[in-house]
Amino acid sequence: MGIRPRVTVVGSLNMDISVTVPSLPGPGMTVLGSAARFSPGGKGANQAVAAARLGAEVRMVGCVGEDAFGRQLLADQQAERVSTEHLRVAPGTPTGLAMIAVDGAGENLIIVAPGANHLLSPADVAAAQATPADVLVVSAEIPVPAIRSALARPPEVLCILNLAPVPADGANVIAGFADRLDWLVVNESEAAALLGAQAPRQAQAQTQAQAQAPLQRAAQAAAALARTAARHVVVTAGAHGAALADLEGTHTIPGFKVHAVDTVGAGDTFVGALAVALAVGLPTPDAVRAAAAAGAAAVTRPGAQAAMPTPADILSITGLKWPKF
């Protein structure tokens, strides 16, 4: 292997508590499920592991509590060869928790108690930015000031913002950064939340798109966001694939047909893989297709980080050969 791409991830770390259920519960319902599984998670930590398994040199920037879960999450990151130099341990605060229900089709329902993730500060982010990186990945299970501090990174560092979940003032989070934000990655519901906060004409176009096929809806949303939010916008559409919009137009990337077991962590795998693919210089549509293949491979096994693929996994499951570097 040659020079490894350098990826810095700013985001959350959670302990995932997962239960498999016959069907996802509705309001007021109680559903009996399997024994609970405890596993490392959090959007930031997941993205870091995804990038590391695909060959990148990864640094994680985040915050955990001074408790057993926090110690375990630190150890799990280190076991994946992710640098934890900029992971802060916060005394007196619990580590973030995610409570996850997964049904027989692999669909999920997630509730997050942020805990120490909400203590990540602009100062934490600024300290980490002194270390060189090729790509910066930022997700949104952390405070808005920390997100905005990360977006103000050195201009030579390519930035991917995964605005998931969308904050209440999501449009304001990226206001003022559109000309410097290289990539925005969201799913369909997150795109709709962002478009709903924009001009009525764009929101109306998104509403009209609801009758279209998933990839068409994703393409229309991506094109609308690309006009104001970032140089490149990706809207993912689950098993259907993803849409990419940039100055060259809009592209749709069909999904890979796989047997889905658990979709938890698939989006995070996509983002981590996209960071590596872009860092090694793949053309943008090819990078998105490689990320889609990684996300597809991840859903074929249970768990978030446990299911994240290596290049060999991606090849055997989807037929896509991961780029060598």
C-alpha positions in Angstrom: 0.0 0.0 0.0 1.3 3.5 -0.8 0.6 6.7 1.0 -2.6 6.3 3.0 -5.2 9.1 2.8 -5.7 11.1 6.0 -9.2 11.4 7.3 -10.3 13.4 10.3 -13.8 12.8 11.7 -15.6 15.2 14.0 -18.7 13.7 15.5 -20.3 11.5 18.1 -19.5 8.3 20.0 -22.4 6.3 21.5 -22.9 2.9 23.0 -25.6 1.2 21.0 -28.2 -0.9 22.7 -29.9 -2.9 20.0 -33.0 -5.1 20.2 -34.5 -7.1 17.3 -38.3 -6.9 17.3 -41.0 -8.5 15.1 -42.2 -5.0 14.0 -41.2 -1.5 14.9 -43.5 -0.1 17.7 -46.0 2.7 17.1 -47.0 5.3 19.7 -48.1 3.7 23.0 -47.1 0.2 21.9 -44.9 -2.3 23.8 -43.1 -4.9 21.7 -41.1 -7.8 23.0 -37.8 -8.4 21.3 -34.5 -10.3 21.6 -31.9 -9.9 24.3 -30.2 -6.5 24.1 -26.9 -6.3 22.3 -24.3 -3.7 23.4 -22.0 -2.5 20.6 -20.0 0.6 19.8 -21.7 3.3 17.7 -22.3 7.0 17.2 -22.3 8.6 13.7 -18.8 10.0 14.1 -17.3 6.8 15.5 -19.0 4.7 12.8 -17.7 6.9 10.0 -14.2 6.7 11.5 -14.3 2.9 11.6 -15.7 2.7 8.1 -12.8 4.9 6.7 -10.2 3.0 8.7 -11.3 -0.4 7.5 -11.0 0.9 3.9 -7.4 1.8 4.4 -7.4 5.4 5.6 -5.3 6.9 8.4 -8.1 8.2 10.6 -8.3 10.6 13.5 -11.4 10.8 15.7 -12.5 14.1 17.4 -15.2 13.7 20.0 -16.1 13.4 23.6 -17.0 10.5 25.9 -17.9 10.2 29.5 -15.6 9.0 32.3 -17.5 5.7 32.7 -17.3 2.1 31.6 -19.0 2.8 28.2 -16.6 5.7 27.5 -13.6 3.5 28.2 -15.0 0.7 26.0 -15.6 3.2 23.1 -12.0 4.5 23.4 -10.7 0.9 23.3 -12.9 0.0 20.3 -11.6 3.0 18.3 -8.0 2.1 19.1 -8.6 -1.5 18.2 -9.7 -0.3 14.7 -6.4 1.8 14.5 -8.2 5.1 14.8 -6.2 7.8 16.5 -7.9 8.9 19.8 -5.4 11.7 20.5 -8.3 14.2 20.2 -11.0 12.3 22.0 -11.7 14.1 25.2 -13.0 12.3 28.4 -15.5 14.4 30.3 -15.7 13.7 34.1 -19.1 13.6 35.6 -21.0 13.2 32.3 -22.4 9.9 30.9 -21.3 8.6 27.6 -23.8 8.9 24.7 -26.3 6.1 24.3 -28.4 5.0 21.3 -31.4 2.8 21.8 -32.1 0.9 18.6 -35.0 -1.4 17.5 -34.5 -3.4 14.4 -37.3 -5.3 12.6 -37.2 -8.4 10.4 -36.7 -6.4 7.2 -33.6 -4.7 8.7 -35.4 -1.3 9.2 -34.7 0.5 12.4 -35.9 3.0 14.9 -33.2 4.9 16.9 -33.4 7.2 20.0 -30.2 8.9 21.1 -29.3 10.3 24.5 -26.3 12.5 23.6 -24.6 12.6 27.0 -20.9 13.7 26.6 -21.3 14.4 22.9 -23.0 17.7 23.7 -19.8 18.8 25.5 -17.7 18.8 22.3 -16.6 22.4 21.9 -15.1 24.7 19.2 -11.9 24.6 21.2 -11.7 20.8 20.9 -12.2 21.0 17.2 -9.7 23.8 16.7 -7.0 21.8 18.6 -7.5 18.9 16.3 -7.3 21.0 13.1 -3.7 21.7 13.8 -2.9 18.2 12.6 -2.9 17.8 8.7 -5.7 16.0 7.0 -6.8 15.3 3.4 -10.5 15.1 4.2 -12.6 16.3 7.1 -15.9 14.5 7.9 -18.4 16.3 10.1 -21.7 14.8 11.4 -24.5 16.4 13.4 -24.9 14.5 16.7 -22.7 17.2 18.2 -23.4 20.9 19.2 -23.9 23.4 16.4 -20.9 25.6 17.5 -18.6 22.6 17.1 -20.0 21.9 13.7 -19.5 25.5 12.6 -16.0 25.5 14.0 -15.2 22.4 12.0 -16.5 23.9 8.8 -14.1 26.8 9.2 -11.2 24.4 8.5 -8.1 25.2 6.4 -9.2 25.7 2.8 -7.0 23.0 1.4 -8.8 20.3 3.4 -11.8 18.8 1.6 -14.9 18.9 3.8 -17.9 16.5 3.9 -20.8 17.5 6.1 -23.2 14.8 6.9 -26.1 16.9 8.4 -27.7 14.0 10.2 -29.8 14.5 12.1 -30.7 18.0 10.8 -30.6 20.5 13.7 -33.7 22.6 14.3 -31.9 25.5 12.6 -30.3 23.3 10.0 -30.3 25.9 7.2 -28.5 28.4 9.5 -25.8 25.9 10.4 -24.4 26.0 6.9 -25.3 29.6 6.2 -22.2 31.5 5.2 -20.3 28.3 4.4 -21.9 27.3 1.1 -19.0 28.6 -1.0 -16.5 26.7 1.2 -18.5 23.5 1.8 -17.3 20.9 -0.6 -19.8 18.1 0.1 -23.2 17.9 1.8 -24.5 14.3 2.3 -28.1 13.8 3.6 -30.9 11.2 3.2 -34.3 12.0 1.7 -35.9 13.0 5.0 -33.0 15.2 5.9 -33.0 16.8 2.5 -36.7 17.6 2.9 -36.1 19.2 6.3 -33.4 21.5 4.8 -35.5 22.3 1.7 -38.5 23.1 3.9 -36.5 25.9 5.5 -35.5 27.4 2.1 -37.4 29.3 -0.6 -41.1 28.3 -1.1 -40.4 27.5 -4.7 -37.8 24.9 -3.7 -40.0 23.4 -1.0 -42.9 23.2 -3.5 -40.7 21.4 -6.0 -39.8 18.9 -3.3 -43.5 18.3 -2.5 -44.3 17.7 -6.1 -41.5 15.1 -6.2 -43.2 12.9 -3.7 -45.0 11.1 -6.5 -41.8 10.3 -8.3 -39.5 7.2 -8.0 -37.1 7.4 -5.0 -34.0 8.2 -7.2 -35.9 10.9 -9.0 -36.9 12.4 -5.8 -33.4 12.3 -4.5 -32.0 13.8 -7.7 -34.5 16.7 -7.5 -33.7 17.4 -3.8 -29.9 17.2 -4.5 -30.2 19.7 -7.4 -32.2 22.1 -5.2 -29.7 21.9 -2.4 -26.7 22.3 -4.7 -27.9 25.7 -5.7 -27.4 27.1 -2.2 -25.8 24.6 0.2 -22.6 23.1 -1.2 -20.5 22.5 -4.3 -21.5 18.8 -4.3 -24.7 17.4 -2.8 -25.5 13.7 -2.3 -29.0 12.6 -1.3 -29.1 8.9 -0.4 -32.2 6.9 -1.1 -31.6 3.7 0.9 -31.5 0.5 -1.2 -32.5 2.5 -4.3 -29.1 4.2 -4.4 -28.1 7.9 -4.3 -28.2 11.1 -6.3 -25.3 13.5 -6.8 -25.7 17.1 -7.9 -22.8 19.5 -8.7 -21.8 22.1 -11.3 -21.7 19.4 -14.0 -25.3 18.4 -13.5 -27.2 15.7 -11.6 -26.3 12.0 -11.6 -28.2 9.0 -10.2 -26.3 6.0 -8.9 -28.5 2.9 -8.6 -28.2 0.8 -5.5 -26.6 -2.7 -5.3 -29.0 -5.6 -4.8 -28.1 -7.3 -1.6 -30.0 -9.2 1.2 -30.5 -6.6 4.0 -30.2 -7.8 7.5 -29.7 -4.6 9.4 -29.5 -1.1 8.0 -28.1 0.5 11.2 -24.8 2.2 10.2 -25.3 2.0 6.5 -25.4 5.7 6.0 -22.3 6.2 8.2 -20.5 3.5 6.1 -21.4 5.5 3.0 -20.0 8.7 4.4 -16.8 7.1 5.6 -16.3 5.3 2.3 -17.0 8.5 0.3 -14.2 10.3 2.3 -11.7 7.7 1.4 -12.7 7.4 -2.2 -12.5 11.2 -2.6 -9.2 11.4 -0.8 -7.6 8.9 -3.3 -8.8 10.9 -6.2 -11.7 9.0 -7.7 -14.0 11.1 -10.0 -17.0 12.3 -8.1 -19.7 9.9 -9.6 -17.3 6.9 -9.2 -16.6 8.0 -5.6 -20.3 8.0 -4.8 -20.8 4.6 -6.5 -17.9 3.2 -4.4 -19.6 4.6 -1.3 -22.9 3.1 -2.3 -21.2 -0.3 -2.6 -19.7 0.0 0.8 -23.1 1.0 2.3 -24.8 -2.0 0.6 -22.2 -4.4 1.9 -22.7 -3.1 5.4 -26.4 -4.0 5.5 -25.8 -7.7 4.9 -24.6 -8.2 8.5 -26.1 -7.1 11.9 -24.7 -4.2 13.9 -23.1 -0.9 13.0 -19.3 -1.0 13.3 -19.4 -4.8 13.4 -20.9 -4.9 9.9 -18.6 -2.3 8.3 -16.8 -3.8 5.3 -13.2 -4.2 4.2 -12.3 -3.9 0.5 -12.5 -7.7 0.2 -16.1 -7.7 1.6 -17.2 -5.0 -0.9 -15.8 -7.0 -3.8 -17.4 -10.3 -2.7 -20.8 -8.8 -1.9 -21.2 -6.2 -4.6 -18.6 -7.0 -7.3 -17.0 -3.5 -6.9 -13.2 -3.5 -6.6 -12.1 -0.9 -4.1 -9.4 1.4 -5.4 -5.8 0.6 -4.4 -3.5 3.2 -3.0 
